[in-house]
Amino acid sequence: MRVLAAMSGGVDSAVAAARLVEAGHDVTGVHLALSANPQSFRTGARGCCTIEDSRDARRAADVLGIPFYVWDLAERFRADVVDDFVAEYAAGRTPNPCLRCNEKIKFAAVLDRALALGFDAVGTGHYARVVDGPAGPELHRAADPEKDQSYVLGVLTAGQLEHALFPLGDTVKTDVRDEAERRGLAVARKPDSHDICFIADGDTAGFLRGRLGDAPGEVVDAAGAVVGTHDGTYGFTIGQRKGLRIGTPAADGQPRYVLDISPVDRRVTVGPREALAVDALTGVAPRWCGAPPPASSPLSCLAQFRAHGTPAEAVATVSGDAVEVTFGTAQEGVAPGQAIVLYDGTRVVGSATIDATHSAVSA
């Protein structure tokens, strides 16, 4: 097959490309330039949007003896990922930019262009597996649970999975680094990227403040009493405990957590941990990694709402363009804007964006 290997400049994508070459595919490497000014994003080895990363990717391609190109997707990335990230926080929601990047950039813009250029598939260094199932390709968890990235790939459709290759799905991370050294790849011991690649210093609140400006408001308790102030609701997320700037301690002396965010009246509501309990939620804009579950027919599944969170037993019911999910045990820290990804064992059934939550305990 003709395969386009997405090469971020890290060890995972370099080894993935090497395995694709070794498997006999006709491989071309491509690095995605996602910033109009890469130096304004992360520097060194911490992210995937830097000049250093582009150079590391090119050197890896040279070692593998494959053609290499840089595709400028900065405008598309800014519109579909960065601007969406800012807009979601401004609306009081908690987005996942990595998931949005996979949906809009790596497996939409890149895959569409690759197919138009005559490539058969796109290969990446994601830790996940594509398995041939009875009804077509299925997305499954990686063999290494610590590195599993199936959650952020839960937005892929069956059609996209037909053209996706994940060569690292059956491998643990330590083996990947050892393999990179044996292959003479200079990125063998390069640190993994962390946090959000387009926020240079890791200060999410500062990044949002620079784009949304100060929007001071009140921090209140469940009864509506003012217990503090803030500079902008975008600096908070559901379940947050630290940095609340509360001037009045709780009567019982226990920590308080963010329960609700209301950008319209610039109000953040805090309360006890037990008030975070959620036993059901509504997800919208579902995307299915295969045929959708039958409408109105409850599906027993595992549900995950964080990239590395523990999946919870749940029942999901499709209703039009929405998915109703009920948890077997109440969950904490579930926030609108997050993705809810549904699993049948290790298989990803699909995902949706959390639109509303239903509390098990009244605040």
Secondary structure, DSSP 8 states (H G I E B T S, - for coil): -EEEEE--SSHHHHHHHHHHHHTT-EEEEEEEE--SSGGGS--TTS-SSSHHHHHHHHHHHHHHT--EEEEE-HHHHIIIIIHHHHHHHHTT----HHHHHIIIIIIIIHHHHHHHTT-SEEE---SEEEEEETTEEEEEE-S-TTT--TGGGTT--HHHHTTEE-TTTT--HHHHHHHHHHTT-TTTT-----S-TT-TTS-HHHHHHHHH----EEEE-TT--EEEEES-GGG--TT--SS--BSS--TT----EEEEEETTTTEEEEE-GGGG-EEEEEEEEEEESSS---TT--EEEEEE-STT---EEEEEEEETTEEEEEEEEEES---TTSEEEEEETTEEEEEEEEEEEEESS--
